[in-house]
Amino acid sequence: MFNVSIQIGAFERDEDLEGKIFELYEKTPNREFKSHVQFIRAENLREAEDKASESNPEYWRTKSVRHVGVQYAWDTFTQLYYSYSMAKSVLGLDELLEI
């Protein structure tokens, strides 16, 4: 199985990322966070919203964009990676995907 050995410290000191990570997320009817969709790297919120609308011009009906920090992006990445690894194992794909 692929091993993630990168540590958060490598990103925490990366000033190029600070203030440039945004999250596209599904929202509830009350515009509250429902679930993560994807991360977007952009210079500001307007650019992030423009990038979201390029792939889905109607995104604003069910989704929204918000600024997030490096730590939040890292935590979400590790949760998603763990879920991916578990699903791959449960489905018996570990052996098939090893090359």
Phi, psi and omega per residue, in radians:
M1 nan 2.486 3.112
F2 -1.106 2.366 -3.100
N3 -1.922 2.167 3.097
V4 -1.498 1.890 -3.100
S5 -1.932 0.088 3.099
I6 -1.294 2.416 -3.141
Q7 -1.833 2.664 -3.140
I8 -1.022 -0.540 -3.128
G9 -0.969 -0.534 3.122
A10 -1.134 -0.492 -3.115
F11 -1.677 -0.540 -3.104
E12 -1.082 -0.541 -3.128
R13 -1.573 -0.043 -3.108
D14 -1.453 1.695 -3.099
E15 -1.204 -0.313 3.084
D16 -1.137 -0.468 -3.126
L17 -1.520 -0.440 -3.051
E18 -1.026 2.139 3.115
G19 1.370 0.137 -3.070
K20 -2.105 0.201 3.111
I21 -1.892 2.217 3.131
F22 -2.219 2.697 -3.122
E23 -2.091 2.241 2.954
L24 -1.551 2.192 -3.086
Y25 -2.394 2.673 3.019
E26 -1.326 2.524 -3.117
K27 -2.135 2.740 3.061
T28 -1.400 2.981 3.072
P29 -1.003 -0.398 3.105
N30 -1.592 0.251 3.122
R31 1.145 0.419 3.096
E32 -1.626 2.747 3.124
F33 -1.046 2.311 3.079
K34 -1.999 -0.935 3.121
S35 -2.829 2.705 3.137
H36 -1.229 2.470 3.034
V37 -1.991 -1.013 3.120
Q38 -2.870 2.836 3.040
F39 -1.691 2.610 3.123
I40 -2.289 2.318 3.049
R41 -1.735 2.156 -3.098
A42 -2.669 2.844 3.139
E43 -1.319 -0.488 -3.120
N44 -2.780 3.035 -3.080
L45 -1.065 -0.712 -3.130
R46 -1.054 -0.778 3.119
E47 -1.116 -0.695 3.113
A48 -1.105 -0.742 3.096
E49 -1.132 -0.676 3.084
D50 -1.084 -0.737 3.113
K51 -1.125 -0.688 3.108
A52 -1.126 -0.688 -3.106
S53 -1.313 -0.359 3.081
E54 -1.097 -0.729 -3.121
S55 -1.499 -0.410 3.137
N56 -2.664 1.626 -3.088
P57 -1.035 -0.379 -3.126
E58 -1.732 0.260 -3.059
Y59 -0.961 -0.619 -3.029
W60 -1.091 -0.313 3.131
R61 -1.191 -0.674 -3.075
T62 -2.154 -0.108 -3.074
K63 -2.311 2.910 3.088
S64 -2.571 2.941 -3.134
V65 -2.122 2.423 3.090
R66 -2.494 2.706 3.073
H67 -1.324 2.426 3.050
V68 -2.357 2.794 -3.141
G69 -1.568 2.960 3.137
V70 -1.069 -0.737 -3.118
Q71 -1.086 -0.740 3.118
Y72 -1.098 -0.766 3.124
A73 -1.079 -0.735 3.123
W74 -1.120 -0.813 -3.137
D75 -1.059 -0.738 3.118
T76 -1.142 -0.740 3.095
F77 -1.000 -0.837 -3.099
T78 -1.148 -0.650 3.088
Q79 -1.128 -0.782 3.139
L80 -1.162 -0.689 3.125
Y81 -1.122 -0.729 3.114
Y82 -1.093 -0.794 3.131
S83 -1.087 -0.743 3.095
Y84 -1.042 -0.819 -3.116
S85 -1.091 -0.736 3.137
M86 -1.162 -0.758 3.131
A87 -1.104 -0.724 3.122
K88 -1.066 -0.728 3.136
S89 -1.182 -0.824 -3.126
V90 -1.052 -0.659 -3.130
L91 -1.421 -0.046 3.126
G92 1.277 0.483 -3.091
L93 -1.589 -0.167 -3.126
D94 -0.950 -0.859 -3.105
E95 -1.211 -0.625 -3.096
L96 -1.232 -0.575 -3.056
L97 -1.590 -0.162 3.120
E98 -1.377 2.247 -3.125
I99 -2.137 nan nan
